[in-house]
């Protein structure tokens, strides 16, 4: 093992010493750098290696609202966070821990759990970057929901307090207890009463119905010859003239990245169809496909998503990644951060040496309708996100050092809330910059 064993006392001292290098209160003093690059230049640089005809869709989705802009602007925020000293306490970052990247999915035991669910930007880095991105997203979302500044501030405080308190709880547990910890999705409903609880219960019920069979009902059609295929819905879903033999070869390469038992399971399915599918906000323009497989018969479908893995938006600001393959980077990061991961999570190299990772398109996946949440529900959701993020960081970082750095008081909580307030204003200005560029024709958009 290349990691030295340290006692609890030694790990605690590491956390306390980090306060001297990066006092907890200083994050609240954050302001944008004077030489901050134009956010549109950052987005253009990202778009250079994306599918050109899809970039206007991404622009249009980001222009929809300040929160939509924040979702697509992980690279912009990474530039901003990299301008100030950090704690030096490293975890496996999600890298894009905004509140919509938390959600519901099924464990291999078919339990519905709540956790982080997007890892395209994952890299080792300073723990506070994930906390700051979550906090900023909560502040922006609360503002869009019409919350008062005081209520928006409280939403952020609830998230960061939950993060800090849960990390301190986990610091007192043994290694296996932390590793096995997971969050039952029912916990969100249990924190609410009345109409908010009924809405969350409906979300949970919908997630339990969301699987490959349900996805096949929405995304496929049966031809006159009786063959099931994806329905073309351009530009969001469309066949692109794929070479079937090449796709089968790529499927074999992907299977080689799976553990033996999962590969044996995948062998029981046959390839049926493949199409390109546009997904998300920030991911639009990356090469993303869906693959239809059939198991026992046509009533036993499996739909896999094949998503291009580009360099993390954090990479220019952090130590070099240990993984040369970005699909492997995403898969390894997800397996480390999540309490339980998709059994079909794997990776492979595609045409033109592009990197991809694979996962199920739907496996009880779902997310709460944050825009419809009243204050009480949003505060409960924020706290659950903070709890989930703490659990993820405790698995990959030194939870004892982190707990010692955070401390018992609310100094860190208040500093992060102040940061979120400043960043909400900056993000609003960035969104305005985009909408003005759209209005003048500087940036092209397409609704889809």
N, C-alpha and C positions, 0 to 999 in steps of 0.2 A: 504494500500500500504506500502511495506517495504522499499521503496527507498525515502529518505528525499528530499523534494523540495529545490532546490538551485537556487539562482538568476543567471542571466547571468554574473554578476560581480564575484560571488563566483566561478562559473564554469570556467571562464577565469583565475582566480587566480590559480586554480588547475592545469591547463595546463602550466602556466608559472612556477609554483613551480616544476613541473616535469622536467624542463630543468636543475635544480640544481642537481637533483638526477641522471639524465641521459642526459648530454649535447648532443645536436643534432649532433654535429660533431664527437662524440666518436664512433658512429657506423661505421664510415669510417676507424677506426683504427683496426678493427676486424682482428684477426688471429686465426688459429686453435689452440686448446689447445695442450700442449705438451704431455698430456696423452690421446689424442684422441683415441677412440677404432678403431680397424680395421673395415672399412665399411662393409666388407663381414661378419664379426661376427654379426653386426647389422641386416643385411639382413637374415642371417641364423636364428637368433632368431625370426624374423618375420615369416619365412617360417615354423616354427615348428608346427603351428596349421593350415597349409594350406594343400590342396589336394596334396599329394606327387608327383603324376605323372604329375602335372601341373607346379610344381616349375621350372623344366628345361626350360619350355616355357617362364616363367617370366625372368629367367636368360638370355635367348637368346635375348629377346626383349630389356632388359636393356643394354646388351653388344653391341647393334647395333650402338650406338653413344653416345657421352657425354650428349646430350640433353635427349636421351631415358633413360640414367642412372639417370639423375636428376629427371625425371618424376617418376621413381620408388623408389627414395631414400628419401621420405619424412621423414622417421624415422632417417636417417643419418643426414639430415639437422636439424631436431629438436634437436638432441644431440648437434650439433654445436651451434645453437642459444641459447641454455640453459646455455651456459658457461659464459655469460656476463650479467651485470645488464640491466634491462629493464626500460622503462619509467613509468611503473605502470599504464598506461592508458589502460584499458581493453575494448575489443570488443568481439563479437562473431566471432572468427576466422574461415575462411574457412578451414585453416589448411594445405591446399595444393594448394595455389593460383598461381601455375605456369600458363603460358599463354595459354596452351591448355585446361585448366579447366575453361576458359571463352568461351562463345559461344552463339549460337542462339537457341531459342526455342519459342514455341507459348504460349501466355498468354491465359487464359480462354476465352477472347474476340476474340481470333484468330489473334491477332496482333503479329508480329514477333519482339521479343525483344532480347537485348544483355545483358548478365549478367554472373555471376559465375554459374557453373553448376555441380560441384562435391563437396560433403560435407562429405565424409567418415571420414575425420579427424577433423571435426568441434568440437571446444571447446572454452569456453571463455579464452582469453589470451591477451598478450601485442600486441597492434595493429601493431607494427613494424615487427613482425614475418611474417605476410602476405605480407607486402610491400617488405621485404627482399627476400622472396621466389619468388615473381613476378619479382623483379629486377634481381635476379640471373638467372632466366629462360630466361629473355629477353637477357641478356648478352651472355649466352651460345648459344641461338638460333641465335643471330646475328653473332656470331663467326662462327657457322656452315654454315650460309648462305654466308660466305665469306666477311662479312663486315670488314672494317678496324677497328682497335681499337678505333679510334676517332668516327667513325659512331656508333659503338656498344655502346660507352659511351653516345652518344647523344640519342640513343634509350631509354636507361635507364632513362636519365634525363627527356625526354619527358613524360614517364610514371609517374615518381614521381612528376614532376611539375603538371601534370594533377590531380593527387591524392590530392596534397596539395591545389591547387587552387579550386578544386571542393568541398573539405571539408570546406574551408573558405566560399565558396558561400552558402553551405547548413547550415552553422552555423548561417547565417543571416535570415534563413527562419523559419516559424512556424512548429510545430510538424506534422500536417497533410500534409503540403506541402512536407516535407521530406519523409513521409511514402508513399505518392502516387507517388513519383518520379520514373520514369523508363526510360530506354534508348531504343529508337527506333532503330532497327537494321540498318535502312537505313542511320543512322548517319555516319557509317563507309564509305559507298560508297560516301556520300556527301562530305567527307573530301579529296577525291581523284579525279584525272582527268585521261583521256586517258585510256591506257591499264590496269593499276592497278584498275581503277574504274570498267571497264568492267568485270574484273576477280571477283571482289567482288560482282557485280550485279549477276553474274552467280552463285556464292555461295549462295546468298540470294534466288534466284529462285529455286535452288536445295533443299534448306532447306524447302521451302514452299511445295515441293512435297513429303517430307519425313514424312510419317505417317504410321499408322498400316497397311493400305491397301498396301502401297508400300513395307513395311517390310514383309508382308505375301507373296507377290509375289516373294521375294528373299529367304525367309527362309522356306517356306512350299511347299508341293507337294500334289497332290490329288491321293489317292490310287485307286485301281481298283474298290473298293466298293463305291467310290465317297466321301470318308471321307478326309478332309484336315488334314495334320499332318506336323510336322517339318521334314525337310530333314536332315538326319544324315550326318555330315561333320566332322568326328573325326580328331583331338581331340577337335576342336573348338565348334562344335555343335553335341550333341549326346544324344540319349535316354539312361536312366540309370536304367530301370526297376522299375520306380516309381509305388507305390501303388496308384491307382486312387482315392480310397476312402480317403486315407490319404491326398492327395493333395486337395481334395474338402474340407476336414476339415480345412486345413491350409488356404485355400481361405476364409473360413468363419471367421477364427480368424483374418485374415488381414482386412476383411470388418468391423469388430467391431472397428477398429482404425480410420475409416473414419467418417467424419461428416454425419449426417442423410441423407442429400440430395445426397451426393456422394454414400452412401451405397445403396440408392434406385436406383440410376443409374446403379451401378454395378450389382444389382439384375436382370437387364434386359438382362444380358449376361449369356451364359452357358459355362461351361468348356469343352474344346476339347482336348488339348494336353499339354505336358510339356517336356522340354529338358534342359540339362545343356549347358551353353554357356560361353565360355572364352571371357573376355573383358579386354580392357585397357592394361596397362603396370604394374603399381604398384599393381593393383587389381588381377592380374593373380594368381591363386591358392586359392583365396577365393571361397566359394561356391556360384555360380551365375547361375540362371536358367531363362528361359523364359516360359511364360504361354500363351497359345493361347485360347482366348475366342471368341465366336460368338454372335452377337446381333440379329438384325432382321432376318438375314440369313447368308449364307456363304460369301456373298459379303460385310458383315459388321463386319470385324474382329477387335479385340482389342488384342494387344500383350503387356503383362506386363513383366517387368524385376523384378526378385526377387534376391536381392543381399545381401550377408552376411555382417553384420556389426560387425567388430571386435573392440577392444579397439582402440581409436585414438592413432596415433603415438606420439601425443603431451602429452598424459596422464601422462607418467612418470615424466614430468617436470612442470606440472601445478596443480592447486588445484583440489581436487576430483570432478568428474562430478556429477551434481545433478540427472542425469538420470541413473538408474541401468540398463536399457535396452538400448543397443547401437543402435538398430534400431530406438527407440524413440528419442535417442540423435541426430541421423542424420536427422530425419524428423523435429524435433523441431528446430534444427539449420538452416536447409534449409528454413523453413517457415519464420524464423526471418531475414535471410540474403537476400534472394531473393525478388525482388520487386513483383514477382508473381510466384506462384509455381504450379506444376503439380496437377491437380485435383484428380489424383489417388494416390497421395503420402500417404503411410501408412506403418505400421510395424506389425510384429508378431514374435512369438517364434516358431522355427522349431524343427525338431528331434534333440535329444541329447542336448536340451536346447540352441541351437544356435540361435543367434539373426539375424533377417533379416529386410530389408525394401523393399517396393514395389513402383514402378513408371511405367509410360509408357516407353516402349523401345524406341519409336520414336514418337515425336510430334513436327514436324518441327525442330528437333534438328540438329545442324550442327556447324562446326567450320571452321575457315579460314585455308587455306593451308599455314601455316607460312613459311615452307621451300621454298615456291615459291615466297615469298614476296621480292621485291626490297626495298631499304632503305626507300624511301618515304612512301610506304605502311606499312612497319613494324613500322615506327615511328607513323603513324596514328593509327595503331592497338594498339601499346603500350599505347598511350594516352587514347584510349577508355577503355583499361583494367584498367588503373589507375583511370579513372572516375568511372567505375563500382565498383571498390574496395572501393573507397571513399563513394559511395552511400550505400554500404553494411555496412561499419563501422559506418556511420552516423545513420543508423537505430538501431544498437545494442549497440553503445557506446555513450559517451558524446561528441558529435560533436563540441560543443563550447570549451571544454577543449582541444580536439585534435587540433582544429584550432589555439588555443592560443599557444600550444606547437610548432606547425609547423612554425607559424609566416609568415610574408610577404616575407622574403628573401629566398634565395635558399640554406641556410646552410644544411638543412636536405636532399635536393635533391642531393647535391654534396657528402654528406657522404654516402648515400645509393648507389650512383654510384660507389664510391670507394670500398664499401663492395662487390658489384656485381663483380667488377674486381678481387678482391682477391678470391671470392668464385668460380669464373669460373676456376681459376687455380687449386684450390683444387678439384673441381668436375672432371676436366680433369685427375688429378692424381688418383682419385677414380675409374674412368672409366678404366684407364690403369691397375689398380690393378685387376679389374674384368676380363678384356680381357686376362691378363697374367695368371690368375687363370684358365680361360677356356682353354688356350693353354696347360697348364701343366696337365689338368685333375682334378685339385682341385675342380672345379665347373663344373657341367654337364649342357649342354644346349640342347635345341631342337628348331628347326625352326618351327614356326607355326603362 
